Amino acid sequence: MSGLADLAFWRHLRGTRTLATPPDPVAPPGDGPLVLICGPSDAMPGLAGALRRLRPGLRLGALGPVAVDRGDPAVPQVLPEPPPDAALSRRLLAALDPAALVLTDGAVPAALVFACDDAGVPVTLVAGQIPRAPATQRGLWHDSRARSPVTRIARVLVPDRATRAEALRLGLAPARVDITGPLSPVIDPPPVNRPEAEALRPLMHARPVWLAAALPLAEADAVLDAHAALLTARHRALLLIAPADPAEAEAIASTAEARGLSVARRERDEEPGPGVQVMVAGDAAELGLWYRLAPVTFMGGTLAGGGAARHPFEPAGLGSAIIHGPATGEHGAEWTALDRARAARKVANAAALRPAVEDLTAPDQAAALAHAAWTVATDGAAVIRRIAEAVLSDLPEARG
């Protein structure tokens, strides 16, 4: 496309919005096959990274809002939205010549799906759920087979058998519906200074160690009560505290000292020697270090309300057994997944924290819980790999 035809095309695509310089659909540079991704998704960064790792040289482009990869290059936005009609969709495919289209979060741009089917471009839909209510089954999902774009999709990937059964009930061919497992975000573990970890590890050897991560001052008394109770049974126990707010570090340390506990302060370069009972870090910046050193982690912010400040998959992915309260905040779905898998210990209140800490500082108890948590936290990566492999199976073989 060029000249006045291009201008008219892209002005029409943007609807009534007028731009001094209308956007052109510029394919990402390179010689590899192009995969277009449409539909906002928390898992899109992980999917993009998996596609790139499994197929070096692959080009990716987004139709719509761009999700930024953690630690990877962003997926360039080809267009701010998919084409709204058949003619524009056909012209987009002619301009970009994609090898495949991936739809996420139930996004099904009908005109583009029909155009891809006509052009022989395979389309994969990653569907977290299939609508069940009669009102939502009309339109895209419950139209006649001749008109429904969903039945023109090459592959639908669903999380479980129940969702697959619902997809089949709505008329999708069994050969086109595959189960990958539930899709969840992949959380990169916090970084760690490995020499520092190796230097601290001998100081904690053979000691019962637990961590209060992102601890607010409002929960300090509950955590210190639990540690005092633990010390009566395991006198060499060590509590690591990473305050949620660096400004509260000194107040937490002073509260511990007022209880007669021996405290080391990280910001003063003090070490957790044999006589130290509580180690207070300056803030949560070194959580990657503490997660790796503590077999048990209590997630701060889950007892006093306001929700947990940190994602539960952080300690789960690093092999630390997790204790949490009822206030799960914005990460409720992840906490539910951990609790259902018996991969975390939920406590109802501060009084219940004490026996939970004592139980889990027994090595066998902590190891079983930590392994289950690691499985839940890393399942998302395995699912994303399966999705990426399915998408790449539609592409031509890479040349030697």
SULZI-V167913 format. One record per backbone hydrogen bond with DSSP energy under -0.5 kcal/mol. NH is the residue of the N-H (numbers start at 0). CO is the residue of the C=O. If there is no record, write none. Layout:
# SULZI-V167913
{{NH:CO} {NH:CO}}
This chain:
# SULZI-V167913
{{4:1} {5:1} {6:2} {7:3} {8:4} {9:5} {10:6} {11:7} {12:8} {13:9} {14:11} {16:13} {25:23} {26:24} {31:56} {34:58} {35:33} {35:99} {36:60} {37:101} {38:62} {43:40} {46:42} {47:43} {48:44} {49:45} {50:46} {51:47} {52:48} {53:49} {54:50} {57:54} {58:32} {60:34} {61:75} {62:36} {63:61} {63:78} {66:64} {70:68} {74:66} {75:59} {75:73} {77:61} {77:75} {78:61} {88:84} {89:85} {90:86} {91:87} {92:88} {93:89} {94:90} {95:91} {96:92} {98:33} {99:33} {100:121} {101:35} {102:123} {103:37} {104:125} {105:125} {106:103} {109:107} {112:108} {113:109} {114:110} {115:111} {116:112} {117:113} {118:114} {119:115} {119:116} {120:115} {121:98} {121:119} {123:100} {124:154} {125:102} {125:123} {126:124} {126:156} {127:125} {135:132} {136:132} {137:133} {140:137} {146:143} {147:143} {149:139} {150:147} {151:148} {152:149} {153:122} {154:122} {155:175} {156:124} {157:155} {157:177} {158:126} {163:159} {164:160} {165:161} {166:162} {167:163} {168:164} {169:165} {170:167} {171:166} {175:172} {176:173} {177:155} {177:175} {179:157} {179:177} {180:157} {183:181} {186:184} {187:185} {193:191} {196:192} {197:193} {198:194} {199:195} {200:196} {201:197} {202:199} {203:199} {203:200} {204:200} {204:201} {206:203} {208:206} {209:237} {210:295} {211:239} {212:210} {212:297} {213:241} {214:211} {214:241} {218:215} {219:216} {222:218} {223:219} {224:220} {225:221} {226:222} {227:223} {228:224} {229:225} {230:226} {231:227} {231:228} {232:228} {232:229} {233:229} {236:233} {237:207} {238:276} {239:209} {239:237} {240:278} {241:211} {242:240} {242:280} {243:214} {244:214} {247:244} {248:245} {251:247} {252:248} {253:249} {254:250} {255:251} {256:252} {257:253} {258:254} {258:255} {259:256} {260:255} {262:260} {263:277} {265:263} {265:279} {267:264} {268:265} {269:264} {272:270} {275:272} {276:261} {277:261} {278:238} {279:263} {279:277} {280:240} {280:278} {285:282} {286:283} {288:285} {289:285} {290:286} {291:287} {292:288} {293:289} {294:208} {294:292} {295:208} {296:320} {297:210} {298:296} {298:322} {299:212} {299:297} {301:298} {306:300} {308:299} {313:310} {315:311} {316:312} {317:314} {318:315} {319:314} {320:294} {320:318} {322:296} {323:344} {326:301} {327:325} {330:327} {331:328} {334:330} {335:331} {336:332} {337:333} {338:334} {339:335} {340:336} {341:338} {342:337} {344:321} {345:343} {346:323} {352:348} {352:349} {353:349} {353:350} {354:350} {355:351} {356:352} {357:353} {358:354} {359:355} {360:356} {361:358} {362:360} {364:361} {365:361} {366:362} {367:363} {368:364} {369:365} {370:366} {371:367} {372:368} {373:369} {374:370} {375:371} {376:372} {377:373} {378:374} {379:375} {380:377} {381:377} {382:378} {383:379} {384:380} {385:381} {386:382} {387:383} {388:384} {389:385} {390:386} {391:387} {392:388} {393:390} {394:391}}
